[in-house]
Amino acid sequence: MPKPLLFLDVDGVLNPVCPHPDAGFDTHALFGHAVLLSTRHGEWLRELAGTYELVWATTWEDHANTHIAPVIGLDSLPVVRFSG
């Protein structure tokens, strides 16, 4: 039986708007924007990958694999396409 899908968003989820100062986020300059990311999220997601099929569902599309995944310690994931 296939694993259930777990769709991942970036902005507002992995890149929070106002994280707590002690939450362990690092600032990364990507595409001219400050993006806050935490390796802790990558640890949690790798653990969830044992139960779920992780899929990017973000307007970052393939950029999530090239810019977000390596920073938080994820391998490339399938991508939901939102643009034509």
C-alpha positions in Angstrom: 0.0 0.0 0.0 1.4 3.4 -0.9 2.2 6.0 1.8 -0.2 8.9 2.2 1.0 12.2 0.7 2.2 15.0 2.9 2.2 18.3 1.0 4.9 20.8 2.0 4.6 24.6 1.7 7.4 27.0 2.2 6.3 30.6 2.9 4.4 31.0 6.2 5.2 27.3 7.1 8.8 26.4 6.7 9.7 30.1 6.3 7.6 31.7 9.1 6.6 35.3 9.1 7.5 36.0 12.8 9.3 33.2 14.5 10.2 33.3 18.1 13.8 34.7 18.5 14.9 31.4 20.1 13.3 29.1 17.6 16.6 28.3 15.8 16.0 29.9 12.4 18.8 31.0 10.2 18.4 33.8 7.6 19.2 33.0 4.0 19.2 35.4 1.1 17.3 33.7 -1.8 16.1 35.6 -4.8 16.6 38.9 -3.1 14.5 38.0 -0.1 15.4 37.0 3.5 14.2 33.4 4.0 14.1 32.0 7.5 14.8 28.2 7.7 15.5 25.8 10.5 17.3 22.5 10.2 15.0 21.2 12.9 12.2 21.2 10.3 14.4 19.0 8.1 14.9 16.5 11.0 11.1 16.4 11.7 10.3 15.9 8.0 12.9 13.1 7.6 11.2 11.4 10.5 7.8 11.8 8.9 9.1 10.5 5.6 9.0 7.0 7.2 5.2 7.3 7.2 4.4 9.8 4.5 5.5 10.5 0.9 6.8 14.1 1.1 5.8 16.4 -1.8 6.5 20.1 -2.4 3.3 22.0 -2.8 4.6 25.5 -3.0 4.9 28.3 -5.5 8.7 27.7 -5.1 8.1 24.6 -7.2 11.5 23.2 -8.4 13.3 26.0 -6.5 12.3 24.3 -3.3 14.5 21.3 -4.3 17.5 23.5 -5.3 17.3 26.1 -2.5 15.2 24.9 0.4 15.8 21.2 0.6 19.6 21.3 0.9 19.5 23.9 3.6 17.2 21.9 5.8 18.7 18.5 4.9 16.1 17.0 2.6 16.7 15.1 -0.6 14.9 16.3 -3.7 11.1 15.7 -3.6 8.3 15.5 -6.1 6.8 18.9 -6.9 3.2 19.9 -7.5 3.1 22.3 -10.5 1.1 25.5 -10.0 2.3 27.4 -13.0 1.6 26.6 -16.6 
